[in-house]
Amino acid sequence: MPKSKAKIARRAKEIKLLLMDADGVLTDGRIYLVPLSEGRVAEAKVFHSLDGAGLKLIRRAGIRTGVITGRRSEAMERRARELKMDFVSQGVEDKTKALGEILRTSGVTPKEVAYVGDDLGDLGPMKIVGLPMAVPNAVPEVRRAAAYVTRLAGGQGALREVVELILRSQGKWNRLAAALSGQDSRGRLR
C-alpha cells in the first residue's frame, strides 16, 4: 500500500468518520483485573488524556468517532460517553460486519472512514476503509496493511497524532488549535 505523505494527506482530506479499536489503540493493551470482595472483579484500563483531547477536537471539526472492540468493558463504555463517541460496538466477534453496520447507519462511504487498529481482528475493517492506520505496537500484519503507522504507541497519544494528521490535511488544525488556545489564527491573543 502506498505510504507517501502526499497520498496519506489526500486520503485524510476525505475523512468524515474516525473509528478505532480499544485495547492496544486507545489503551496500551493491558487489562487490569482487580479482585474485590465476594469474588467480584473490577476491570481497569488506562486512557491517555492527549487521545481524549484529540477526539474531542476532531468532533469539534465535524468528524464523527467510534470504537469497535472485541471485549465488553464498562470502562470503555464510560470513556466513550465522556468523549461523546457516535458509535460504540463492544463484544464484537466480526469487526468487518460491525463496520458495515456503522457505514449503513452513518451514511458515509468506506473511502470517508479512517480506522486505527493493532491486532489481526482489525485487518478486515482496514482492508475496506479509505485510510487504514496502525499503532507501532501493532502486529506485523496490521502494520503492513496500514497506509500510516503512528510514531506514538497505542495508549500513549497515538490517537491524538491521528487527529492532528487528519485535521491538518483538511486545513482545520490551525483554526481549532487557535480557538482552544485563546488566540486568533495568527497567534494573537483575543
mmCIF file of the C-alpha atoms, coordinates in Angstrom:
data_MODEL
# 
_entry.id   MODEL 
# 
loop_
_atom_site.group_PDB 
_atom_site.id 
_atom_site.type_symbol 
_atom_site.label_atom_id 
_atom_site.label_alt_id 
_atom_site.label_comp_id 
_atom_site.label_asym_id 
_atom_site.label_entity_id 
_atom_site.label_seq_id 
_atom_site.pdbx_PDB_ins_code 
_atom_site.Cartn_x 
_atom_site.Cartn_y 
_atom_site.Cartn_z 
_atom_site.occupancy 
_atom_site.B_iso_or_equiv 
_atom_site.pdbx_formal_charge 
_atom_site.auth_seq_id 
_atom_site.auth_comp_id 
_atom_site.auth_asym_id 
_atom_site.auth_atom_id 
_atom_site.pdbx_PDB_model_num 
ATOM 1   C CA . MET A 1 1   ? 0.000   0.000   0.000  1.00 0.00 ? 1   MET A CA 1 
ATOM 2   C CA . PRO A 1 2   ? 1.436   3.417   -0.905 1.00 0.00 ? 2   PRO A CA 1 
ATOM 3   C CA . LYS A 1 3   ? 2.603   5.302   2.151  1.00 0.00 ? 3   LYS A CA 1 
ATOM 4   C CA . SER A 1 4   ? 3.784   8.628   0.732  1.00 0.00 ? 4   SER A CA 1 
ATOM 5   C CA . LYS A 1 5   ? 2.896   11.716  2.750  1.00 0.00 ? 5   LYS A CA 1 
ATOM 6   C CA . ALA A 1 6   ? 1.004   13.246  -0.177 1.00 0.00 ? 6   ALA A CA 1 
ATOM 7   C CA . LYS A 1 7   ? -1.166  10.132  -0.674 1.00 0.00 ? 7   LYS A CA 1 
ATOM 8   C CA . ILE A 1 8   ? -1.893  9.890   3.049  1.00 0.00 ? 8   ILE A CA 1 
ATOM 9   C CA . ALA A 1 9   ? -2.837  13.583  3.145  1.00 0.00 ? 9   ALA A CA 1 
ATOM 10  C CA . ARG A 1 10  ? -5.181  13.125  0.152  1.00 0.00 ? 10  ARG A CA 1 
ATOM 11  C CA . ARG A 1 11  ? -6.883  10.209  1.886  1.00 0.00 ? 11  ARG A CA 1 
ATOM 12  C CA . ALA A 1 12  ? -7.081  12.074  5.201  1.00 0.00 ? 12  ALA A CA 1 
ATOM 13  C CA . LYS A 1 13  ? -8.725  15.033  3.488  1.00 0.00 ? 13  LYS A CA 1 
ATOM 14  C CA . GLU A 1 14  ? -11.778 12.837  2.739  1.00 0.00 ? 14  GLU A CA 1 
ATOM 15  C CA . ILE A 1 15  ? -12.310 11.534  6.295  1.00 0.00 ? 15  ILE A CA 1 
ATOM 16  C CA . LYS A 1 16  ? -15.719 12.076  7.905  1.00 0.00 ? 16  LYS A CA 1 
ATOM 17  C CA . LEU A 1 17  ? -15.570 9.230   10.438 1.00 0.00 ? 17  LEU A CA 1 
ATOM 18  C CA . LEU A 1 18  ? -12.693 8.049   12.625 1.00 0.00 ? 18  LEU A CA 1 
ATOM 19  C CA . LEU A 1 19  ? -13.040 4.515   14.010 1.00 0.00 ? 19  LEU A CA 1 
ATOM 20  C CA . MET A 1 20  ? -10.633 2.625   16.226 1.00 0.00 ? 20  MET A CA 1 
ATOM 21  C CA . ASP A 1 21  ? -10.033 -0.489  18.238 1.00 0.00 ? 21  ASP A CA 1 
ATOM 22  C CA . ALA A 1 22  ? -9.908  -0.053  22.017 1.00 0.00 ? 22  ALA A CA 1 
ATOM 23  C CA . ASP A 1 23  ? -7.310  -2.307  23.670 1.00 0.00 ? 23  ASP A CA 1 
ATOM 24  C CA . GLY A 1 24  ? -3.890  -1.571  22.204 1.00 0.00 ? 24  GLY A CA 1 
ATOM 25  C CA . VAL A 1 25  ? -5.046  1.607   20.425 1.00 0.00 ? 25  VAL A CA 1 
ATOM 26  C CA . LEU A 1 26  ? -6.969  3.736   22.944 1.00 0.00 ? 26  LEU A CA 1 
ATOM 27  C CA . THR A 1 27  ? -5.066  1.922   25.707 1.00 0.00 ? 27  THR A CA 1 
ATOM 28  C CA . ASP A 1 28  ? -1.626  0.340   25.863 1.00 0.00 ? 28  ASP A CA 1 
ATOM 29  C CA . GLY A 1 29  ? -3.328  -3.040  25.623 1.00 0.00 ? 29  GLY A CA 1 
ATOM 30  C CA . ARG A 1 30  ? -3.008  -4.045  29.250 1.00 0.00 ? 30  ARG A CA 1 
ATOM 31  C CA . ILE A 1 31  ? -6.155  -5.056  31.107 1.00 0.00 ? 31  ILE A CA 1 
ATOM 32  C CA . TYR A 1 32  ? -6.110  -4.856  34.891 1.00 0.00 ? 32  TYR A CA 1 
ATOM 33  C CA . LEU A 1 33  ? -8.435  -7.248  36.714 1.00 0.00 ? 33  LEU A CA 1 
ATOM 34  C CA . VAL A 1 34  ? -8.668  -6.158  40.350 1.00 0.00 ? 34  VAL A CA 1 
ATOM 35  C CA . PRO A 1 35  ? -10.119 -8.655  42.848 1.00 0.00 ? 35  PRO A CA 1 
ATOM 36  C CA . LEU A 1 36  ? -12.900 -7.242  45.014 1.00 0.00 ? 36  LEU A CA 1 
ATOM 37  C CA . SER A 1 37  ? -14.875 -8.679  47.878 1.00 0.00 ? 37  SER A CA 1 
ATOM 38  C CA . GLU A 1 38  ? -17.177 -11.685 47.421 1.00 0.00 ? 38  GLU A CA 1 
ATOM 39  C CA . GLY A 1 39  ? -15.228 -12.952 44.421 1.00 0.00 ? 39  GLY A CA 1 
ATOM 40  C CA . ARG A 1 40  ? -16.120 -9.980  42.209 1.00 0.00 ? 40  ARG A CA 1 
ATOM 41  C CA . VAL A 1 41  ? -13.519 -8.468  39.889 1.00 0.00 ? 41  VAL A CA 1 
ATOM 42  C CA . ALA A 1 42  ? -13.215 -4.887  38.649 1.00 0.00 ? 42  ALA A CA 1 
ATOM 43  C CA . GLU A 1 43  ? -11.615 -4.135  35.304 1.00 0.00 ? 43  GLU A CA 1 
ATOM 44  C CA . ALA A 1 44  ? -9.365  -1.108  34.928 1.00 0.00 ? 44  ALA A CA 1 
ATOM 45  C CA . LYS A 1 45  ? -7.949  0.453   31.774 1.00 0.00 ? 45  LYS A CA 1 
ATOM 46  C CA . VAL A 1 46  ? -5.679  3.452   31.372 1.00 0.00 ? 46  VAL A CA 1 
ATOM 47  C CA . PHE A 1 47  ? -6.598  6.056   28.748 1.00 0.00 ? 47  PHE A CA 1 
ATOM 48  C CA . HIS A 1 48  ? -4.276  8.905   27.729 1.00 0.00 ? 48  HIS A CA 1 
ATOM 49  C CA . SER A 1 49  ? -5.567  12.455  28.161 1.00 0.00 ? 49  SER A CA 1 
ATOM 50  C CA . LEU A 1 50  ? -3.993  13.586  24.865 1.00 0.00 ? 50  LEU A CA 1 
ATOM 51  C CA . ASP A 1 51  ? -6.043  10.993  22.989 1.00 0.00 ? 51  ASP A CA 1 
ATOM 52  C CA . GLY A 1 52  ? -9.202  12.200  24.725 1.00 0.00 ? 52  GLY A CA 1 
ATOM 53  C CA . ALA A 1 53  ? -8.447  15.832  23.944 1.00 0.00 ? 53  ALA A CA 1 
ATOM 54  C CA . GLY A 1 54  ? -7.740  14.910  20.328 1.00 0.00 ? 54  GLY A CA 1 
ATOM 55  C CA . LEU A 1 55  ? -11.009 13.014  19.969 1.00 0.00 ? 55  LEU A CA 1 
ATOM 56  C CA . LYS A 1 56  ? -12.928 15.969  21.401 1.00 0.00 ? 56  LYS A CA 1 
ATOM 57  C CA . LEU A 1 57  ? -11.111 18.253  18.973 1.00 0.00 ? 57  LEU A CA 1 
ATOM 58  C CA . ILE A 1 58  ? -11.938 16.143  15.917 1.00 0.00 ? 58  ILE A CA 1 
ATOM 59  C CA . ARG A 1 59  ? -15.614 16.170  16.935 1.00 0.00 ? 59  ARG A CA 1 
ATOM 60  C CA . ARG A 1 60  ? -15.455 19.984  17.002 1.00 0.00 ? 60  ARG A CA 1 
ATOM 61  C CA . ALA A 1 61  ? -14.284 19.752  13.396 1.00 0.00 ? 61  ALA A CA 1 
ATOM 62  C CA . GLY A 1 62  ? -17.451 17.845  12.492 1.00 0.00 ? 62  GLY A CA 1 
ATOM 63  C CA . ILE A 1 63  ? -15.852 14.415  12.184 1.00 0.00 ? 63  ILE A CA 1 
ATOM 64  C CA . ARG A 1 64  ? -17.665 11.583  13.939 1.00 0.00 ? 64  ARG A CA 1 
ATOM 65  C CA . THR A 1 65  ? -15.870 8.986   16.034 1.00 0.00 ? 65  THR A CA 1 
ATOM 66  C CA . GLY A 1 66  ? -16.389 5.442   17.203 1.00 0.00 ? 66  GLY A CA 1 
ATOM 67  C CA . VAL A 1 67  ? -14.866 2.301   18.623 1.00 0.00 ? 67  VAL A CA 1 
ATOM 68  C CA . ILE A 1 68  ? -15.140 -1.319  17.501 1.00 0.00 ? 68  ILE A CA 1 
ATOM 69  C CA . THR A 1 69  ? -13.764 -3.735  20.071 1.00 0.00 ? 69  THR A CA 1 
ATOM 70  C CA . GLY A 1 70  ? -13.867 -7.437  20.744 1.00 0.00 ? 70  GLY A CA 1 
ATOM 71  C CA . ARG A 1 71  ? -14.188 -7.020  24.506 1.00 0.00 ? 71  ARG A CA 1 
ATOM 72  C CA . ARG A 1 72  ? -17.025 -5.611  26.572 1.00 0.00 ? 72  ARG A CA 1 
ATOM 73  C CA . SER A 1 73  ? -15.880 -3.159  29.184 1.00 0.00 ? 73  SER A CA 1 
ATOM 74  C CA . GLU A 1 74  ? -17.686 -0.736  31.466 1.00 0.00 ? 74  GLU A CA 1 
ATOM 75  C CA . ALA A 1 75  ? -14.526 1.388   31.458 1.00 0.00 ? 75  ALA A CA 1 
ATOM 76  C CA . MET A 1 76  ? -14.637 1.645   27.650 1.00 0.00 ? 76  MET A CA 1 
ATOM 77  C CA . GLU A 1 77  ? -18.365 2.403   27.720 1.00 0.00 ? 77  GLU A CA 1 
ATOM 78  C CA . ARG A 1 78  ? -17.787 5.248   30.177 1.00 0.00 ? 78  ARG A CA 1 
ATOM 79  C CA . ARG A 1 79  ? -14.822 6.649   28.227 1.00 0.00 ? 79  ARG A CA 1 
ATOM 80  C CA . ALA A 1 80  ? -16.854 6.571   25.012 1.00 0.00 ? 80  ALA A CA 1 
ATOM 81  C CA . ARG A 1 81  ? -19.654 8.532   26.720 1.00 0.00 ? 81  ARG A CA 1 
ATOM 82  C CA . GLU A 1 82  ? -17.162 11.085  28.077 1.00 0.00 ? 82  GLU A CA 1 
ATOM 83  C CA . LEU A 1 83  ? -15.784 11.568  24.569 1.00 0.00 ? 83  LEU A CA 1 
ATOM 84  C CA . LYS A 1 84  ? -19.279 11.626  23.035 1.00 0.00 ? 84  LYS A CA 1 
ATOM 85  C CA . MET A 1 85  ? -18.372 8.913   20.544 1.00 0.00 ? 85  MET A CA 1 
ATOM 86  C CA . ASP A 1 86  ? -21.033 8.396   17.914 1.00 0.00 ? 86  ASP A CA 1 
ATOM 87  C CA . PHE A 1 87  ? -20.554 4.633   17.554 1.00 0.00 ? 87  PHE A CA 1 
ATOM 88  C CA . VAL A 1 88  ? -19.661 2.118   20.264 1.00 0.00 ? 88  VAL A CA 1 
ATOM 89  C CA . SER A 1 89  ? -19.554 -1.538  19.233 1.00 0.00 ? 89  SER A CA 1 
ATOM 90  C CA . GLN A 1 90  ? -18.327 -3.790  22.048 1.00 0.00 ? 90  GLN A CA 1 
ATOM 91  C CA . GLY A 1 91  ? -18.113 -7.574  22.291 1.00 0.00 ? 91  GLY A CA 1 
ATOM 92  C CA . VAL A 1 92  ? -17.732 -7.755  18.514 1.00 0.00 ? 92  VAL A CA 1 
ATOM 93  C CA . GLU A 1 93  ? -16.569 -11.037 17.005 1.00 0.00 ? 93  GLU A CA 1 
ATOM 94  C CA . ASP A 1 94  ? -16.587 -9.812  13.394 1.00 0.00 ? 94  ASP A CA 1 
ATOM 95  C CA . LYS A 1 95  ? -15.301 -6.244  13.119 1.00 0.00 ? 95  LYS A CA 1 
ATOM 96  C CA . THR A 1 96  ? -15.951 -6.172  9.366  1.00 0.00 ? 96  THR A CA 1 
ATOM 97  C CA . LYS A 1 97  ? -19.634 -6.825  9.984  1.00 0.00 ? 97  LYS A CA 1 
ATOM 98  C CA . ALA A 1 98  ? -19.698 -4.133  12.699 1.00 0.00 ? 98  ALA A CA 1 
ATOM 99  C CA . LEU A 1 99  ? -18.069 -1.694  10.276 1.00 0.00 ? 99  LEU A CA 1 
ATOM 100 C CA . GLY A 1 100 ? -20.752 -2.493  7.694  1.00 0.00 ? 100 GLY A CA 1 
ATOM 101 C CA . GLU A 1 101 ? -23.479 -1.690  10.208 1.00 0.00 ? 101 GLU A CA 1 
ATOM 102 C CA . ILE A 1 102 ? -21.774 1.600   11.107 1.00 0.00 ? 102 ILE A CA 1 
ATOM 103 C CA . LEU A 1 103 ? -21.438 2.508   7.418  1.00 0.00 ? 103 LEU A CA 1 
ATOM 104 C CA . ARG A 1 104 ? -25.162 1.892   6.883  1.00 0.00 ? 104 ARG A CA 1 
ATOM 105 C CA . THR A 1 105 ? -26.114 3.895   9.975  1.00 0.00 ? 105 THR A CA 1 
ATOM 106 C CA . SER A 1 106 ? -23.719 6.791   9.374  1.00 0.00 ? 106 SER A CA 1 
ATOM 107 C CA . GLY A 1 107 ? -24.315 7.250   5.665  1.00 0.00 ? 107 GLY A CA 1 
ATOM 108 C CA . VAL A 1 108 ? -20.591 7.655   4.956  1.00 0.00 ? 108 VAL A CA 1 
ATOM 109 C CA . THR A 1 109 ? -18.720 5.704   2.313  1.00 0.00 ? 109 THR A CA 1 
ATOM 110 C CA . PRO A 1 110 ? -15.784 3.417   3.166  1.00 0.00 ? 110 PRO A CA 1 
ATOM 111 C CA . LYS A 1 111 ? -13.477 5.968   1.481  1.00 0.00 ? 111 LYS A CA 1 
ATOM 112 C CA . GLU A 1 112 ? -14.563 8.549   4.091  1.00 0.00 ? 112 GLU A CA 1 
ATOM 113 C CA . VAL A 1 113 ? -13.534 6.365   7.051  1.00 0.00 ? 113 VAL A CA 1 
ATOM 114 C CA . ALA A 1 114 ? -10.225 6.131   8.883  1.00 0.00 ? 114 ALA A CA 1 
ATOM 115 C CA . TYR A 1 115 ? -9.655  3.085   11.083 1.00 0.00 ? 115 TYR A CA 1 
ATOM 116 C CA . VAL A 1 116 ? -6.849  2.583   13.609 1.00 0.00 ? 116 VAL A CA 1 
ATOM 117 C CA . GLY A 1 117 ? -6.010  -0.962  14.647 1.00 0.00 ? 117 GLY A CA 1 
ATOM 118 C CA . ASP A 1 118 ? -3.359  -3.112  16.268 1.00 0.00 ? 118 ASP A CA 1 
ATOM 119 C CA . ASP A 1 119 ? -4.289  -6.798  16.004 1.00 0.00 ? 119 ASP A CA 1 
ATOM 120 C CA . LEU A 1 120 ? -5.430  -9.368  13.460 1.00 0.00 ? 120 LEU A CA 1 
ATOM 121 C CA . GLY A 1 121 ? -9.128  -8.735  14.091 1.00 0.00 ? 121 GLY A CA 1 
ATOM 122 C CA . ASP A 1 122 ? -8.619  -5.211  12.733 1.00 0.00 ? 122 ASP A CA 1 
ATOM 123 C CA . LEU A 1 123 ? -7.435  -6.363  9.307  1.00 0.00 ? 123 LEU A CA 1 
ATOM 124 C CA . GLY A 1 124 ? -10.966 -6.761  7.913  1.00 0.00 ? 124 GLY A CA 1 
ATOM 125 C CA . PRO A 1 125 ? -12.002 -3.142  8.502  1.00 0.00 ? 125 PRO A CA 1 
ATOM 126 C CA . MET A 1 126 ? -8.555  -1.906  7.478  1.00 0.00 ? 126 MET A CA 1 
ATOM 127 C CA . LYS A 1 127 ? -8.955  -3.515  4.048  1.00 0.00 ? 127 LYS A CA 1 
ATOM 128 C CA . ILE A 1 128 ? -12.251 -1.674  3.485  1.00 0.00 ? 128 ILE A CA 1 
ATOM 129 C CA . VAL A 1 129 ? -11.702 1.894   4.736  1.00 0.00 ? 129 VAL A CA 1 
ATOM 130 C CA . GLY A 1 130 ? -10.114 4.793   2.907  1.00 0.00 ? 130 GLY A CA 1 
ATOM 131 C CA . LEU A 1 131 ? -7.399  5.405   5.483  1.00 0.00 ? 131 LEU A CA 1 
ATOM 132 C CA . PRO A 1 132 ? -6.231  2.314   7.390  1.00 0.00 ? 132 PRO A CA 1 
ATOM 133 C CA . MET A 1 133 ? -3.811  3.141   10.195 1.00 0.00 ? 133 MET A CA 1 
ATOM 134 C CA . ALA A 1 134 ? -1.900  1.238   12.849 1.00 0.00 ? 134 ALA A CA 1 
ATOM 135 C CA . VAL A 1 135 ? -0.017  1.939   16.037 1.00 0.00 ? 135 VAL A CA 1 
ATOM 136 C CA . PRO A 1 136 ? 3.661   0.896   16.176 1.00 0.00 ? 136 PRO A CA 1 
ATOM 137 C CA . ASN A 1 137 ? 2.857   -1.750  18.806 1.00 0.00 ? 137 ASN A CA 1 
ATOM 138 C CA . ALA A 1 138 ? 0.554   -3.481  16.286 1.00 0.00 ? 138 ALA A CA 1 
ATOM 139 C CA . VAL A 1 139 ? 1.289   -6.965  14.993 1.00 0.00 ? 139 VAL A CA 1 
ATOM 140 C CA . PRO A 1 140 ? 3.367   -7.016  11.771 1.00 0.00 ? 140 PRO A CA 1 
ATOM 141 C CA . GLU A 1 141 ? 0.402   -7.918  9.520  1.00 0.00 ? 141 GLU A CA 1 
ATOM 142 C CA . VAL A 1 142 ? -1.538  -4.864  10.715 1.00 0.00 ? 142 VAL A CA 1 
ATOM 143 C CA . ARG A 1 143 ? 1.432   -2.529  10.312 1.00 0.00 ? 143 ARG A CA 1 
ATOM 144 C CA . ARG A 1 144 ? 1.886   -3.801  6.735  1.00 0.00 ? 144 ARG A CA 1 
ATOM 145 C CA . ALA A 1 145 ? -1.815  -3.248  5.939  1.00 0.00 ? 145 ALA A CA 1 
ATOM 146 C CA . ALA A 1 146 ? -1.706  0.327   7.229  1.00 0.00 ? 146 ALA A CA 1 
ATOM 147 C CA . ALA A 1 147 ? -1.297  3.364   4.994  1.00 0.00 ? 147 ALA A CA 1 
ATOM 148 C CA . TYR A 1 148 ? 0.062   5.163   8.069  1.00 0.00 ? 148 TYR A CA 1 
ATOM 149 C CA . VAL A 1 149 ? 1.731   3.907   11.258 1.00 0.00 ? 149 VAL A CA 1 
ATOM 150 C CA . THR A 1 150 ? 1.781   6.382   14.134 1.00 0.00 ? 150 THR A CA 1 
ATOM 151 C CA . ARG A 1 151 ? 5.006   7.353   15.851 1.00 0.00 ? 151 ARG A CA 1 
ATOM 152 C CA . LEU A 1 152 ? 3.330   7.187   19.255 1.00 0.00 ? 152 LEU A CA 1 
ATOM 153 C CA . ALA A 1 153 ? 2.187   3.887   20.723 1.00 0.00 ? 153 ALA A CA 1 
ATOM 154 C CA . GLY A 1 154 ? -1.373  2.879   21.493 1.00 0.00 ? 154 GLY A CA 1 
ATOM 155 C CA . GLY A 1 155 ? -2.499  4.439   24.756 1.00 0.00 ? 155 GLY A CA 1 
ATOM 156 C CA . GLN A 1 156 ? 0.366   6.935   24.558 1.00 0.00 ? 156 GLN A CA 1 
ATOM 157 C CA . GLY A 1 157 ? -1.067  9.668   22.330 1.00 0.00 ? 157 GLY A CA 1 
ATOM 158 C CA . ALA A 1 158 ? -1.360  7.750   19.041 1.00 0.00 ? 158 ALA A CA 1 
ATOM 159 C CA . LEU A 1 159 ? -4.971  8.862   18.522 1.00 0.00 ? 159 LEU A CA 1 
ATOM 160 C CA . ARG A 1 160 ? -4.001  12.499  19.085 1.00 0.00 ? 160 ARG A CA 1 
ATOM 161 C CA . GLU A 1 161 ? -1.376  12.069  16.361 1.00 0.00 ? 161 GLU A CA 1 
ATOM 162 C CA . VAL A 1 162 ? -4.036  10.627  14.020 1.00 0.00 ? 162 VAL A CA 1 
ATOM 163 C CA . VAL A 1 163 ? -6.406  13.510  14.779 1.00 0.00 ? 163 VAL A CA 1 
ATOM 164 C CA . GLU A 1 164 ? -3.732  16.077  14.011 1.00 0.00 ? 164 GLU A CA 1 
ATOM 165 C CA . LEU A 1 165 ? -2.843  14.342  10.742 1.00 0.00 ? 165 LEU A CA 1 
ATOM 166 C CA . ILE A 1 166 ? -6.494  14.349  9.620  1.00 0.00 ? 166 ILE A CA 1 
ATOM 167 C CA . LEU A 1 167 ? -7.235  17.916  10.714 1.00 0.00 ? 167 LEU A CA 1 
ATOM 168 C CA . ARG A 1 168 ? -4.033  19.315  9.175  1.00 0.00 ? 168 ARG A CA 1 
ATOM 169 C CA . SER A 1 169 ? -4.831  17.529  5.902  1.00 0.00 ? 169 SER A CA 1 
ATOM 170 C CA . GLN A 1 170 ? -8.291  19.093  5.943  1.00 0.00 ? 170 GLN A CA 1 
ATOM 171 C CA . GLY A 1 171 ? -6.941  22.570  6.739  1.00 0.00 ? 171 GLY A CA 1 
ATOM 172 C CA . LYS A 1 172 ? -8.804  22.687  10.072 1.00 0.00 ? 172 LYS A CA 1 
ATOM 173 C CA . TRP A 1 173 ? -5.970  22.257  12.591 1.00 0.00 ? 173 TRP A CA 1 
ATOM 174 C CA . ASN A 1 174 ? -4.733  25.869  12.899 1.00 0.00 ? 174 ASN A CA 1 
ATOM 175 C CA . ARG A 1 175 ? -8.204  27.321  13.387 1.00 0.00 ? 175 ARG A CA 1 
ATOM 176 C CA . LEU A 1 176 ? -9.190  24.755  16.016 1.00 0.00 ? 176 LEU A CA 1 
ATOM 177 C CA . ALA A 1 177 ? -5.858  24.917  17.851 1.00 0.00 ? 177 ALA A CA 1 
ATOM 178 C CA . ALA A 1 178 ? -6.010  28.715  17.910 1.00 0.00 ? 178 ALA A CA 1 
ATOM 179 C CA . ALA A 1 179 ? -9.592  28.695  19.218 1.00 0.00 ? 179 ALA A CA 1 
ATOM 180 C CA . LEU A 1 180 ? -8.616  26.379  22.059 1.00 0.00 ? 180 LEU A CA 1 
ATOM 181 C CA . SER A 1 181 ? -5.543  28.417  22.964 1.00 0.00 ? 181 SER A CA 1 
ATOM 182 C CA . GLY A 1 182 ? -7.444  31.729  23.129 1.00 0.00 ? 182 GLY A CA 1 
ATOM 183 C CA . GLN A 1 183 ? -5.615  33.127  20.096 1.00 0.00 ? 183 GLN A CA 1 
ATOM 184 C CA . ASP A 1 184 ? -6.689  34.072  16.628 1.00 0.00 ? 184 ASP A CA 1 
ATOM 185 C CA . SER A 1 185 ? -5.361  32.117  13.637 1.00 0.00 ? 185 SER A CA 1 
ATOM 186 C CA . ARG A 1 186 ? -2.276  34.426  13.512 1.00 0.00 ? 186 ARG A CA 1 
ATOM 187 C CA . GLY A 1 187 ? -1.282  33.651  17.109 1.00 0.00 ? 187 GLY A CA 1 
ATOM 188 C CA . ARG A 1 188 ? -2.524  36.933  18.625 1.00 0.00 ? 188 ARG A CA 1 
ATOM 189 C CA . LEU A 1 189 ? -4.406  36.844  21.918 1.00 0.00 ? 189 LEU A CA 1 
ATOM 190 C CA . ARG A 1 190 ? -8.083  37.629  21.631 1.00 0.00 ? 190 ARG A CA 1 
# 
